[in-house]
């Protein structure tokens, strides 16, 4: 779902190493496995503030920059195929399940989902250079459009673990050609599944999206609905 957001917003998308195969935070066992200077400095500061060690470690383990610095998982061989020498940081224990070689020939993999999104963006002047039109947002749902001339992409997300029934005005915008669905759906049908993201292309409906934003960003962020 977040891959859809990254590659349909304006600006230059950055995909960090391992993101395209869904690599997770590292399974650190102790602070001794962390090289990040900031993490060690934070630990010293929290210790001075009398924060219990278990809390210090919980926060550092979740937020350390080293989570994004571990070696890329290329395959399921020694050191995840990254190097025959010992890497500067450890290898996550899940490298045998999450690696490039395992995903490259799987059409349903995270890797190939990213590839499809990148290809879609490369072919679309609208997604690269088009206007960003905020349409709707509440505590669970976000919808926006990208528009260039008569080309319109409507993008919707459900940031929750529950299915969301779309309000009528949003359902109308999410009609057209469903190009991408993180849940591998064939049609939106007036609802978004848990953690669902969709991209719908049409050559109409942009006015309807723009009309909903005349109140500005405040209306975009503040409007809600009940399901």
Rosetta silent file (secondary structure, phi, psi, omega in degrees, C-alpha in Angstrom):
SEQUENCE: XXXXXXXXXXXXXXXXXXXXXXXXXXXXXXXXXXXXXXXXXXXXXXXXXXXXXXXXXXXXXXXXXXXXXXXXXXXXXXXXXXXXXXXXXXXXXXXXXXXXXXXXXXXXXXXXXXXXXXXXXXXXXXXXXXXXXXXXXXXXXXXXXXXXXXXXXXXXXXXXXXXXXXXXXXXXXXXXXXXXXXXXXXXXXXXXXXXXXXXXXXXXXXXXXXXXXXXXXXXXXXXXXXX
SCORE:     score description
SCORE:     0.000 S_00000001
   1 L     0.000  -45.123  179.713    0.000    0.000    0.000 S_00000001
   2 H   -67.876  -27.474  175.108    2.763    2.455    0.894 S_00000001
   3 H   -63.691  -38.995  177.764    4.518    1.584   -2.365 S_00000001
   4 H   -61.967  -44.508  179.237    1.429    2.846   -4.197 S_00000001
   5 H   -62.077  -47.320 -178.697    1.556    6.112   -2.277 S_00000001
   6 H   -55.387  -41.642 -171.520    5.276    6.566   -2.916 S_00000001
   7 L   -98.323    8.665  173.919    4.923    6.098   -6.657 S_00000001
   8 L  -120.714   -6.485  175.987    1.741    8.118   -7.230 S_00000001
   9 L   -82.359  166.075  175.395    2.622   11.294   -5.300 S_00000001
  10 L   -72.988  162.118  178.469    4.419   14.259   -6.837 S_00000001
  11 L    99.606 -178.638 -178.845    8.169   14.567   -6.536 S_00000001
  12 L   -93.119  117.524  179.746   11.066   12.180   -7.037 S_00000001
  13 L   -73.461  137.846  174.424   10.464    8.742   -5.480 S_00000001
  14 L  -116.885  126.694  177.298   13.318    7.230   -3.474 S_00000001
  15 L  -114.458  112.680 -176.372   13.397    3.476   -2.877 S_00000001
  16 L   -80.352  154.471 -176.287   15.929    2.508   -0.253 S_00000001
  17 L   -50.387  128.020  178.108   17.853   -0.763   -0.440 S_00000001
  18 L    89.687  -19.492  179.409   15.648   -3.714    0.468 S_00000001
  19 H   -60.587  -37.497 -175.636   12.439   -1.713    0.446 S_00000001
  20 H   -73.879   -7.044  173.431   11.520   -3.187   -2.927 S_00000001
  21 H  -116.804    6.795  176.462   11.549   -6.727   -1.529 S_00000001
  22 L    76.076   31.385  176.674    9.843   -5.843    1.755 S_00000001
  23 L   -60.224  144.579 -175.374   12.855   -6.199    4.060 S_00000001
  24 L  -103.938  171.888  171.831   11.898   -5.676    7.692 S_00000001
  25 L   -55.771  151.343 -176.789   13.552   -4.036   10.676 S_00000001
  26 L   -72.061  149.662  179.719   16.528   -6.018   11.933 S_00000001
  27 L   -89.584   61.139  178.900   16.056   -8.577   14.699 S_00000001
  28 L   -57.982  140.138  176.851   18.559   -6.956   17.057 S_00000001
  29 L  -102.185  -27.076  179.498   19.147   -8.871   20.267 S_00000001
  30 L  -157.262  168.424  179.983   21.151   -6.213   22.123 S_00000001
  31 H   -65.188  -21.448  179.560   22.665   -2.755   21.790 S_00000001
  32 H   -64.716  -20.395  179.490   26.032   -4.409   21.077 S_00000001
  33 H   -87.875   -4.863 -176.832   24.715   -5.302   17.599 S_00000001
  34 L   -98.437  128.433  177.729   23.919   -1.650   16.830 S_00000001
  35 L   -97.559  -20.437 -173.814   26.577    0.555   15.185 S_00000001
  36 L   -56.275  118.627 -178.666   24.488    3.699   14.834 S_00000001
  37 H   -61.138  -40.865 -179.568   26.154    6.521   16.793 S_00000001
  38 H   -60.207  -40.195  179.472   22.843    8.295   17.287 S_00000001
  39 H   -63.401  -42.163  179.403   21.329    5.187   18.908 S_00000001
  40 H   -68.562  -38.267  178.150   24.211    4.905   21.380 S_00000001
  41 H   -65.373  -39.959  178.516   24.048    8.627   22.162 S_00000001
  42 H   -64.583  -38.647  178.267   20.312    8.352   22.741 S_00000001
  43 H   -62.230  -42.685  178.441   20.851    5.433   25.084 S_00000001
  44 H   -62.166  -44.017  179.883   23.336    7.487   27.154 S_00000001
  45 H   -62.930  -46.290 -178.721   20.896   10.401   27.320 S_00000001
  46 H   -66.297  -32.579  177.299   17.953    8.216   28.363 S_00000001
  47 H   -64.904  -40.326  176.925   20.105    6.519   30.974 S_00000001
  48 H   -63.974  -29.363  179.702   20.897    9.930   32.505 S_00000001
  49 L   -86.205    7.623  176.626   17.166   10.607   32.593 S_00000001
  50 L    65.970   27.271  176.023   16.680    7.387   34.614 S_00000001
  51 L   -77.325  129.160 -176.719   14.640    5.694   31.892 S_00000001
  52 L   -55.171  147.671 -175.642   14.578    1.916   32.560 S_00000001
  53 H   -60.209  -36.575 -177.565   16.862   -0.175   30.371 S_00000001
  54 H   -67.468  -33.040  177.464   14.022   -2.265   28.909 S_00000001
  55 H   -73.309  -40.622  177.897   12.272    0.890   27.690 S_00000001
  56 H   -57.572  -46.624 -177.691   15.502    2.337   26.280 S_00000001
  57 H   -68.359  -37.650  179.053   16.109   -0.827   24.310 S_00000001
  58 H   -60.209  -44.616 -178.710   12.500   -1.050   23.117 S_00000001
  59 H   -70.479  -42.826 -178.589   12.667    2.464   21.646 S_00000001
  60 H   -66.981  -42.397 -179.653   16.143    2.083   20.162 S_00000001
  61 H   -59.714  -37.859 -178.036   15.378   -1.300   18.598 S_00000001
  62 H   -78.926  -28.540 -170.135   12.321    0.130   16.860 S_00000001
  63 H  -116.106   -5.060 -177.640   13.838    3.420   15.705 S_00000001
  64 L   -58.840  139.622  178.663   17.560    2.877   15.146 S_00000001
  65 H   -65.231  -19.624  178.356   18.799    3.965   11.725 S_00000001
  66 H   -64.931  -17.831  175.962   20.659    0.656   11.486 S_00000001
  67 H   -59.257  -29.890 -178.642   17.316   -0.968   10.685 S_00000001
  68 H  -100.827    9.394 -175.345   17.685    0.518    7.194 S_00000001
  69 L  -116.126   -0.880 -179.460   21.413   -0.161    6.887 S_00000001
  70 L   -69.096  154.212 -176.116   21.635   -3.930    7.080 S_00000001
  71 L   -58.316  146.118  178.194   22.988   -5.720    3.971 S_00000001
  72 L   -62.601  137.624  177.203   20.661   -6.342    1.041 S_00000001
  73 L   -87.030  100.219 -179.709   19.161   -9.832    0.913 S_00000001
  74 L   -86.387  -39.493  178.877   20.129  -11.135   -2.530 S_00000001
  75 L  -156.278 -167.633 -176.290   19.503  -14.834   -1.961 S_00000001
  76 L   -99.419   17.645  178.346   19.379  -17.511    0.751 S_00000001
  77 L   -84.532 -175.058 -179.243   23.115  -18.287    0.753 S_00000001
  78 H   -55.169  136.962 -178.486   25.680  -17.251    3.366 S_00000001
  79 H    54.557   31.283  178.322   25.358  -13.583    4.383 S_00000001
  80 H    57.386   25.271  179.485   22.244  -13.401    2.162 S_00000001
  81 H    73.788    7.858 -177.165   24.514  -13.437   -0.905 S_00000001
  82 L   -78.344  -40.214 -176.491   25.770   -9.940   -0.083 S_00000001
  83 L  -162.317  151.229  173.516   29.386  -10.836    0.644 S_00000001
  84 L   -81.690  -19.306  176.155   31.678  -13.755    1.416 S_00000001
  85 L   -89.597  165.432  179.485   33.248  -11.631    4.155 S_00000001
  86 L   -70.850  122.277 -179.108   31.500  -10.700    7.388 S_00000001
  87 L   -69.022  167.107 -178.418   29.317   -7.608    6.728 S_00000001
  88 L   -68.412  -25.433  175.588   29.470   -4.470    8.896 S_00000001
  89 L  -128.612  161.594 -179.000   26.041   -5.320   10.332 S_00000001
  90 L   -68.666  170.152  177.289   24.307   -8.626   10.918 S_00000001
  91 L  -103.759  129.423  179.063   21.950  -10.394    8.530 S_00000001
  92 L   -60.173  139.284 -177.213   18.296  -10.588    9.491 S_00000001
  93 H   -62.823  -17.227 -178.237   17.241  -14.150   10.302 S_00000001
  94 H   -89.699   13.666 -176.099   14.374  -13.913    7.791 S_00000001
  95 H   -63.694  -24.148  179.577   16.714  -13.577    4.785 S_00000001
  96 H   -72.285  -24.383  178.110   15.869  -17.098    3.588 S_00000001
  97 L   -97.680  -30.419 -177.966   12.219  -16.071    3.164 S_00000001
  98 L  -115.814   97.280  178.373   12.742  -12.432    2.149 S_00000001
  99 L  -156.951  162.027 -176.134   15.302  -12.087   -0.626 S_00000001
 100 H   -60.977  -47.799 -175.671   15.626  -10.989   -4.249 S_00000001
 101 H   -61.022  -36.473 -178.767   16.171  -14.443   -5.737 S_00000001
 102 H   -68.370  -28.918 -172.609   13.065  -15.824   -4.021 S_00000001
 103 H  -100.605  -20.424 -168.314   10.875  -13.023   -5.402 S_00000001
 104 L   -61.542  -30.339 -178.969   12.194  -12.254   -8.883 S_00000001
 105 L  -103.447    8.221  179.530   10.163  -14.954  -10.657 S_00000001
 106 L  -100.487  109.841 -176.942    7.050  -14.644   -8.502 S_00000001
 107 L   -63.156  -19.337 -179.126    4.516  -12.347  -10.217 S_00000001
 108 L   -97.633    9.873 -176.342    2.751  -11.792   -6.875 S_00000001
 109 L   -77.916  162.864  175.278    5.910  -10.760   -4.993 S_00000001
 110 H   -60.257  -41.426 -179.729    6.609   -7.373   -3.409 S_00000001
 111 H   -57.284  -48.493 -177.458    9.500   -6.948   -5.861 S_00000001
 112 H   -75.218  -22.600  172.346    7.329   -7.360   -8.933 S_00000001
 113 H   -66.538  -44.618  176.098    4.631   -5.156   -7.424 S_00000001
 114 H   -61.313  -43.082 -179.692    7.218   -2.371   -7.159 S_00000001
 115 H   -60.329  -41.416  179.805    8.356   -3.049  -10.732 S_00000001
 116 H   -64.819  -40.644  179.112    4.784   -2.751  -12.002 S_00000001
 117 H   -66.551  -41.998  178.410    4.285    0.537  -10.164 S_00000001
 118 H   -62.390  -42.215  179.140    7.569    1.956  -11.464 S_00000001
 119 H   -63.190  -42.145  178.588    6.629    0.978  -15.016 S_00000001
 120 H   -60.859  -44.206 -179.514    3.211    2.600  -14.610 S_00000001
 121 H   -66.826  -41.400 -179.479    4.798    5.840  -13.371 S_00000001
 122 H   -60.081  -34.749 -176.512    7.439    5.872  -16.115 S_00000001
 123 H   -84.062   -8.551 -172.665    4.753    5.674  -18.801 S_00000001
 124 L  -113.344  113.056  173.229    2.574    8.406  -17.288 S_00000001
 125 H   -64.931  -30.871 -179.824    3.295   12.109  -17.716 S_00000001
 126 H   -63.948  -46.970 -179.158    0.357   12.685  -15.380 S_00000001
 127 H   -69.647  -28.803  179.875    1.903   10.751  -12.481 S_00000001
 128 H   -82.127  -39.362 -170.109    5.280   12.398  -13.035 S_00000001
 129 H  -127.192   -4.780 -173.821    4.206   15.989  -13.636 S_00000001
 130 L   -70.671  167.536  178.619    0.471   16.263  -13.059 S_00000001
 131 E   -68.654  144.652  173.283   -1.410   18.328  -10.500 S_00000001
 132 E   -99.282  122.174 -179.241   -2.000   16.900   -7.023 S_00000001
 133 E  -119.161  106.716  175.253   -5.635   17.259   -5.933 S_00000001
 134 E   -69.049  134.181 -176.206   -6.493   16.309   -2.326 S_00000001
 135 E  -113.089  -49.548 -172.853  -10.001   14.835   -2.224 S_00000001
 136 E  -160.802  145.360  171.580  -10.758   13.271    1.155 S_00000001
 137 E  -158.986  141.266  168.959   -9.145   12.102    4.380 S_00000001
 138 L  -140.812 -156.473 -175.079  -10.243   10.967    7.824 S_00000001
 139 L   -70.560  -14.939 -178.490   -8.709    8.707   10.454 S_00000001
 140 L  -126.589  -33.721 -171.286   -8.713    5.699    8.110 S_00000001
 141 E  -106.935  139.047  172.065   -9.353    6.766    4.531 S_00000001
 142 E  -136.002  132.717  178.152   -7.263    8.914    2.178 S_00000001
 143 E  -136.579  132.722  173.539   -8.136    9.742   -1.418 S_00000001
 144 E  -143.521  166.618  178.473   -6.346   12.052   -3.826 S_00000001
 145 E  -124.589  152.433  168.454   -6.120   12.613   -7.572 S_00000001
 146 E  -116.628  130.950 -173.664   -3.354   13.307  -10.059 S_00000001
 147 E  -136.251  134.482  172.693   -4.483   15.296  -13.100 S_00000001
 148 E  -145.525  114.750 -174.723   -2.851   16.424  -16.319 S_00000001
 149 L    56.382 -121.732 -178.870   -5.080   17.696  -19.132 S_00000001
 150 L   -96.811    3.736 -178.964   -7.815   15.059  -19.514 S_00000001
 151 E   -92.667  129.276 -176.244   -5.882   12.292  -17.798 S_00000001
 152 E  -135.268  130.684  171.147   -6.891   11.583  -14.194 S_00000001
 153 E  -114.548  127.751  174.451   -5.668    9.039  -11.661 S_00000001
 154 E  -108.819  127.102 -174.239   -7.677    8.607   -8.455 S_00000001
 155 E  -119.541  128.817 -178.237   -5.766    6.949   -5.627 S_00000001
 156 E  -128.913  144.975 -179.475   -7.412    5.580   -2.480 S_00000001
 157 E  -135.928  144.142  170.891   -6.061    4.039    0.724 S_00000001
 158 E  -114.289  104.185 -178.530   -7.526    2.342    3.780 S_00000001
 159 L   -90.132   53.306 -179.576   -5.094    2.850    6.665 S_00000001
 160 L  -154.069  169.137 -179.440   -6.845    0.452    9.021 S_00000001
 161 L   -92.670   10.030  178.977   -7.382   -3.219    9.783 S_00000001
 162 L  -121.747  147.367  176.215  -11.117   -2.964    9.012 S_00000001
 163 L   -64.187  141.130 -179.616  -12.950   -2.812    5.713 S_00000001
 164 E  -116.385  127.553  173.173  -14.170    0.704    4.875 S_00000001
 165 E   -85.499  127.086 -176.146  -17.366    1.457    2.998 S_00000001
 166 L   -78.305  140.455  172.546  -16.762    4.448    0.756 S_00000001
 167 L   -66.054  155.914 -173.132  -19.113    7.437    0.843 S_00000001
 168 H   -54.014  -42.647 -176.511  -21.054    7.936   -2.364 S_00000001
 169 H   -67.017  -27.690  177.774  -19.074   10.887   -3.660 S_00000001
 170 H   -80.040  -37.706  177.861  -15.822    8.927   -3.320 S_00000001
 171 H   -56.988  -39.628  179.964  -17.286    5.799   -4.927 S_00000001
 172 H   -63.634  -32.608  179.530  -18.085    7.908   -7.985 S_00000001
 173 H   -76.629  -30.250 -177.915  -14.471    8.998   -8.299 S_00000001
 174 L   -91.839   43.974  172.737  -13.129    5.468   -7.972 S_00000001
 175 L  -118.423  144.755 -175.628  -14.809    4.268  -11.137 S_00000001
 176 L   136.866 -152.376 -177.963  -12.881    3.621  -14.292 S_00000001
 177 E   -86.615  113.739  178.193   -9.980    1.357  -15.099 S_00000001
 178 E   -78.125  105.313 -176.407   -8.542   -0.211  -11.933 S_00000001
 179 E   -84.471  -38.094 -174.421   -4.825   -0.283  -12.706 S_00000001
 180 E  -140.054  138.528  171.810   -3.437   -1.313   -9.332 S_00000001
 181 E  -142.902  123.573  179.621   -4.808   -2.970   -6.213 S_00000001
 182 L   -67.875  -17.818  177.832   -2.618   -4.000   -3.301 S_00000001
 183 L   -99.853   10.510  177.963   -5.253   -6.649   -2.521 S_00000001
 184 L    57.610   45.954 -179.834   -5.241   -7.921   -6.130 S_00000001
 185 L   -93.023  161.373  179.580   -8.859   -6.902   -6.695 S_00000001
 186 L   -99.984  -20.197  179.968  -10.635   -6.549  -10.044 S_00000001
 187 L  -155.088  153.271 -178.693  -12.989   -3.735   -8.996 S_00000001
 188 L   -76.520  -43.594  174.695  -13.369   -1.295   -6.086 S_00000001
 189 L    56.225   37.936  172.665  -17.118   -1.919   -5.631 S_00000001
 190 L    72.953   16.438 -179.208  -17.644    0.889   -3.146 S_00000001
 191 E  -153.723  156.166  172.721  -15.291   -0.393   -0.451 S_00000001
 192 E  -120.597  131.208  179.889  -11.640   -0.673    0.490 S_00000001
 193 L   -73.516  168.051  177.638  -10.353   -3.783    2.202 S_00000001
 194 L   -54.855  132.394  179.121   -8.056   -3.605    5.264 S_00000001
 195 L    54.457   36.672 -176.510   -4.733   -1.938    4.334 S_00000001
 196 L   -90.644  144.728  173.053   -5.990   -1.635    0.769 S_00000001
 197 E  -136.843  135.359 -177.890   -4.576    0.720   -1.847 S_00000001
 198 E  -135.920  151.566  173.937   -6.015    1.260   -5.329 S_00000001
 199 E  -128.379  120.675 -178.963   -5.222    3.328   -8.424 S_00000001
 200 E  -117.468  130.531  179.299   -8.048    4.071  -10.853 S_00000001
 201 E  -106.245  136.616  176.441   -7.470    5.811  -14.201 S_00000001
 202 E  -150.915  169.439  176.679  -10.126    7.793  -15.998 S_00000001
 203 L  -113.165   18.108  178.991  -10.477   10.705  -18.403 S_00000001
 204 L  -146.040  171.913  173.841  -13.296   12.269  -16.423 S_00000001
 205 L    93.638   -8.921 -177.755  -14.168   13.086  -12.820 S_00000001
 206 H   -64.302  -35.701  179.169  -11.319   15.487  -12.111 S_00000001
 207 H   -61.868  -40.461 -178.305  -13.763   18.364  -11.681 S_00000001
 208 H   -63.671  -37.602  177.797  -15.670   16.429   -9.074 S_00000001
 209 H   -68.268  -42.072 -178.252  -12.471   15.853   -7.132 S_00000001
 210 H   -65.722  -37.570 -179.614  -11.423   19.483   -7.384 S_00000001
 211 H   -61.234  -32.075 -179.356  -14.821   20.744   -6.235 S_00000001
 212 L   -73.261   -5.724 -176.402  -14.428   18.791   -3.034 S_00000001
 213 L  -116.086   14.385 -178.215  -11.261   20.725   -2.184 S_00000001
 214 L   -62.999  -24.165  178.434  -12.443   24.318   -2.566 S_00000001
 215 L   -79.354   -5.131  176.517  -12.263   24.694    1.211 S_00000001
 216 L    90.975 -172.474 -175.420   -8.547   23.942    1.016 S_00000001
 217 H   -62.322  -30.977  179.172   -6.333   21.512    2.875 S_00000001
 218 H   -58.469  -42.127  177.914   -8.275   22.057    6.102 S_00000001
 219 H   -67.754  -34.929  179.238  -11.357   20.507    4.515 S_00000001
 220 H   -61.911  -43.343 -175.548   -9.251   17.669    3.151 S_00000001
 221 H   -85.265  -26.858 -171.035   -7.920   16.772    6.587 S_00000001
 222 H   -94.192  -20.876 -175.243  -10.931   17.571    8.676 S_00000001
 223 L   -72.087  144.545 -179.833  -13.836   15.961    6.821 S_00000001
 224 L  -141.874  175.671  175.416  -14.985   12.580    8.057 S_00000001
 225 L  -152.617  161.964 -179.337  -17.712   10.014    7.646 S_00000001
 226 L  -105.833  140.477  177.652  -19.203    7.197    9.596 S_00000001
 227 L  -121.788    0.000    0.000  -19.212    3.608    8.418 S_00000001
